[in-house]
């Protein structure tokens, strides 16, 4: 099945601005989904989560290897969990040379970001409730990031999209590149662009057919 049949047609309205989340796809289909997204000109976004920290299982290292083989370049990895989880996972993740690595605010440090850059990637900080654009005029970054991943839902959950958080996107975009993740749909995407996001991560809303959702 070609990429056009697997992806919702609305993705063509945002050329160069969308990355598909392989976490929205059953494990057996993630590598093929990544390839379809890549062939359609989309970025590929990989969520890796710490089991045992109250989070659901994300993409594993074996799946990451398959995705890296399926996508010649340009996939990103978001590590979701404690600093200890990040320290355990990051060295292995960097062997696959992701273009961007998103680290939790609590795990974002000069040392870890330097390791990402040394491996050829850019180091982005994931922002959830650490700064709300109202309590302080500017965020106090834990270290200097290359960009900000603003979460519209709590990382590792499937909560509703909090569109009101686009005010944080606008505030961050005044100084750094911003990507938005969490509940982005065809209707929400234009709002993200207006707020200043350079790109958006999209999960189930990107899948047009049932093949990936059912793991076929």
N, C-alpha and C positions, 0 to 999 in steps of 0.2 A: 504494500500500500504506500502511495507517495505521500510526501509531507503535506501537500495541500489538502488531502482527504482527512488528515489527522488533526489539523489545527483549525481553530475557529477563524473564519475569514476576516474578522475585524482586526486581526493582528497586522494586516497590510496597511492599516491607517496610521501606524506608528513605526515606520521604518527606522531601524537602528536604535529603537528605544525600548524594546521588549526582550526579556530573558524568560525562558520557560523553566519552571521548577520541576525537576524530575521526581521530587518527593511526592507530587500529586499523582504519580503513575505507579501501578503495582511493581514490585521489585523485578519480576521477570521481564518486564517491558522497558525498564529504565534506559538501558543502553540504546535500544532502537528508537526510543522517544527522543533521546538526546541527539541522535543522528538526524532524525526528522526535523528537529528544531534548528539544528545547525544548517541543514540544507535549505531551510526556508529563510535563512538570514537572521535568525534569532540567536540571542545569547543563551547559554545553558547554565542554569543555577542549581547547585547541589547543596542540600541541607544535611549536615552531619550532626546528630544529636547524641548526648550522653545518656545511655540507658542507666537506670538506677538512680537518676537524679530527679525523678518525677516527670521525665519527659518521654514521649514515645520514641521508638527506635526510628532513626533516620536512615540515610544511605550509608552502607557499610564500606569498608576499605576495598573489599572485593568488587563491589558494584562500582566504586569510584575508578578502579583500574579498568573495568569494562567501558565505563563512560569515557575515560581518557583515551582509550583505543578507538572509540567510535567518533570522537570529536577531535579533529586535528589540532585545534587551538581555540582559545577563547572561553573556556568554561570557568565558572567562579565557584567558590566553596564558602559556605557560611557555617562556622563551628558554633554550636549552641550548647552551652553548658558551663561548668565551673572552670576557673583557671587551671585546675589540675587536669580536667578533661582536655583542655586546649593543649597543655604541655604534652600530654600523651599522644594526641592525634596529630598535632601540627607537623612534626618532622616527617611522618609518613605521607601526609597530604602534600607537602611541598615537593616530594619526589615526583609527583605528577604534573608539576609546573602550572598550577592554576593561574589565570590572569589576574584575578582578584581574590583576596581572602578577607572575609568579614569576621571580625572577632567581637565577642561580647565586651561591653564597656568595662566590666570588672577584670577582663583578661587582656585588655589592650594596653600594651606597654612598649617602651622604646626598644627593648630587647626582642620581643616577639615581632614587632613590626619590621625591625632591621633584618630578622631572619627571613621574613616574607620577601622583602625587597632584594635581599641577596640571592634568593631563588628566582628572581625575575618577575615577581608579582607586585601588585600594589596592596597596601595594607589599609583596610577600611574598618571603621568602628561602627558597631551596631548600636543604635540609640532606641531605647524603649522609654522608660520613665526617669532616666537619669537627668534629663533637662527638659523643661516644658515651655521654654521661650517666654515665660512670664515671670518666673521667680528670679531670674538673673538676666541682665542684658545680653550676655554672651555665654556660651557653654564653656566650662572648664574641662577641656579634653584631658583624659588621663595621660595621653601622649599625642604627638602631632600626627593626625591621620591624613591619608591621601584622599579620603572621601568619607561620606556618612551614609550608612544604610538606615533609613528611618522606617521603623516598623509601625504599621498601621494596626497590627494585632500583636498580642503578646507572643514572643518567640516560642515555638514549640506547641502552639495551641491552634485551634480552628475557631477562634472567637469571631465576632462580627467585625467588619472593617470600620475603624474609627476615623471617619473622614475629617473630623475636626482637627486631627493631628496634622493635617496639611499645613496648618499655620507654622508648625515646627519645621516642615520641609522648606517653606518660604524663608524662614529665619536662617536656617543652615545654608541654603543655596546662595545666600548673599556672600558667603566666604569660601565655600567648598563645593565640589561636585556632590550631588545627592542622588541616591537610588531609593525607590520606595518598594516596600515588600509587605504583603499581607492583605488578602481580600481584594486585590485589584481586579476589576471587571471592565467590560467595555464602557460602562457608564462612568466608572471612577477614573479610568486612565486619563481622559482629557483634563480632569481636575488636577491630577498629579502634574501634568505638563504645565498647566497654568501656574501652579504653585512653584515651579522651578526645578522639578525633578528632571534629571537628564535621562533616566531610564527607570523601568518598572519591572519587578519580578511578578510573574503571573503563573498561577497553578491551574486548577480545574477549569477556570473560565477560558483557558486557552485551548482546551481539548474539544474538538467539534464532534467527534464520533464516540463510539462506545468501546472500540478495540482496546485502547490503553486503560480506560477506567475499569474494564472487566479483566484486564490482564491477558487478553488474547494475543 
